[in-house]
Amino acid sequence: MVAGLNPIIELEGVSKRYGDMLALDNVSLRIEKGEFVVIVGASGCGKSTTLNMIAGFDHPSEGLVKVEGRQVTEVSPNTGMVFQQYALFPWLSVLDNIAYGLKMKGMKKAERRAIAQQFVDMVGLKGFENAYPKQLSGGMKQRVTIARVLANDPAVMLFDEPFAALDAMTRQVLQEELVRIYEQSGKTIVFITHSIDEALMLSSRILIMSARPGKIAQDIVNDLPHPRNADVQLSEQYLAMKQKIWKTVQGEVAKSLATR
């Protein structure tokens, strides 16, 4: 990946220690505005640690993390996080859950509800504005979570295995929805997954992390054509990329198991 002059996310010589354990070791990374970067790797390789430092939930032991040219020292409204857990307020409707961040910013009710309605429509939940989380399926709850982050208009969206708990069919539908939302919004996205297929279907770029201590083992530009449908998944290019990634990930998983 050829780095641009003004990356939206930068990690410069980042290491992270938890006591005597070195989780990340001298990671340097540049992500350009509008990229969809997916990070894959063995469990415990530092994927979530990296994401948490970009979000401002955690901080490096050494090195710098920057978003939009500024060092990350705290949680910023310019980054939005979508977790595997839905984290919705059960006493609020779909529309009010999506509008919650706007309410905290002091936006007037009519304006925030109008904005929330735009994102209800974007994530395909029109007609469910007044429903409560307990009335929604897991996939619908995750759509509400994504819409709530989008409504706050962050420059960067961070996803920590958001579809891992969903069934295969719902997961595929939400993958397609997320690609559509990405193309419409132009947001910069950093997404963690254990699924190579998910990485290939979503990303413009794939980072493979090494076994702990985590480093960037491979940086792959994903130039698979769009739309990434079943025909693409059966193509020689797709299968060759999947095999290449699998060999690297398999080797790193073996290393991680050997050190336990």
Secondary structure in CASP SS format (residue, H / E / C, confidence):
PFRMAT SS
TARGET T0000
AUTHOR 0000-0000-0000
METHOD secondary structure of the structure
MODEL  1
M C 1.00
V C 1.00
A C 1.00
G C 1.00
L C 1.00
N C 1.00
P C 1.00
I C 1.00
I E 1.00
E E 1.00
L E 1.00
E E 1.00
G E 1.00
V E 1.00
S E 1.00
K E 1.00
R E 1.00
Y E 1.00
G C 1.00
D C 1.00
M E 1.00
L E 1.00
A E 1.00
L E 1.00
D E 1.00
N E 1.00
V E 1.00
S E 1.00
L E 1.00
R E 1.00
I E 1.00
E C 1.00
K C 1.00
G C 1.00
E C 1.00
F E 1.00
V E 1.00
V E 1.00
I E 1.00
V E 1.00
G E 1.00
A C 1.00
S C 1.00
G C 1.00
C C 1.00
G C 1.00
K H 1.00
S H 1.00
T H 1.00
T H 1.00
L H 1.00
N H 1.00
M H 1.00
I H 1.00
A H 1.00
G C 1.00
F C 1.00
D C 1.00
H C 1.00
P C 1.00
S C 1.00
E E 1.00
G E 1.00
L E 1.00
V E 1.00
K E 1.00
V E 1.00
E C 1.00
G C 1.00
R E 1.00
Q E 1.00
V C 1.00
T C 1.00
E C 1.00
V C 1.00
S C 1.00
P C 1.00
N C 1.00
T E 1.00
G E 1.00
M E 1.00
V E 1.00
F C 1.00
Q C 1.00
Q C 1.00
Y C 1.00
A C 1.00
L C 1.00
F C 1.00
P C 1.00
W C 1.00
L C 1.00
S C 1.00
V H 1.00
L H 1.00
D H 1.00
N H 1.00
I H 1.00
A H 1.00
Y H 1.00
G H 1.00
L H 1.00
K H 1.00
M H 1.00
K C 1.00
G C 1.00
M C 1.00
K C 1.00
K H 1.00
A H 1.00
E H 1.00
R H 1.00
R H 1.00
A H 1.00
I H 1.00
A H 1.00
Q H 1.00
Q H 1.00
F H 1.00
V H 1.00
D H 1.00
M H 1.00
V C 1.00
G C 1.00
L C 1.00
K C 1.00
G C 1.00
F C 1.00
E C 1.00
N C 1.00
A C 1.00
Y C 1.00
P H 1.00
K H 1.00
Q H 1.00
L C 1.00
S C 1.00
G H 1.00
G H 1.00
M H 1.00
K H 1.00
Q H 1.00
R H 1.00
V H 1.00
T H 1.00
I H 1.00
A H 1.00
R H 1.00
V H 1.00
L H 1.00
A H 1.00
N C 1.00
D C 1.00
P C 1.00
A C 1.00
V E 1.00
M E 1.00
L E 1.00
F E 1.00
D E 1.00
E C 1.00
P C 1.00
F C 1.00
A C 1.00
A C 1.00
L C 1.00
D C 1.00
A H 1.00
M H 1.00
T H 1.00
R H 1.00
Q H 1.00
V H 1.00
L H 1.00
Q H 1.00
E H 1.00
E H 1.00
L H 1.00
V H 1.00
R H 1.00
I H 1.00
Y H 1.00
E H 1.00
Q H 1.00
S H 1.00
G C 1.00
K C 1.00
T E 1.00
I E 1.00
V E 1.00
F E 1.00
I E 1.00
T C 1.00
H C 1.00
S C 1.00
I H 1.00
D H 1.00
E H 1.00
A H 1.00
L H 1.00
M H 1.00
L H 1.00
S C 1.00
S C 1.00
R E 1.00
I E 1.00
L E 1.00
I E 1.00
M E 1.00
S C 1.00
A C 1.00
R C 1.00
P C 1.00
G E 1.00
K C 1.00
I E 1.00
A E 1.00
Q E 1.00
D E 1.00
I E 1.00
V E 1.00
N C 1.00
D C 1.00
L C 1.00
P C 1.00
H C 1.00
P C 1.00
R C 1.00
N C 1.00
A H 1.00
D H 1.00
V H 1.00
Q H 1.00
L C 1.00
S C 1.00
E H 1.00
Q H 1.00
Y H 1.00
L H 1.00
A H 1.00
M H 1.00
K H 1.00
Q H 1.00
K H 1.00
I H 1.00
W H 1.00
K H 1.00
T H 1.00
V H 1.00
Q H 1.00
G H 1.00
E H 1.00
V H 1.00
A H 1.00
K H 1.00
S H 1.00
L H 1.00
A H 1.00
T C 1.00
R C 1.00
END
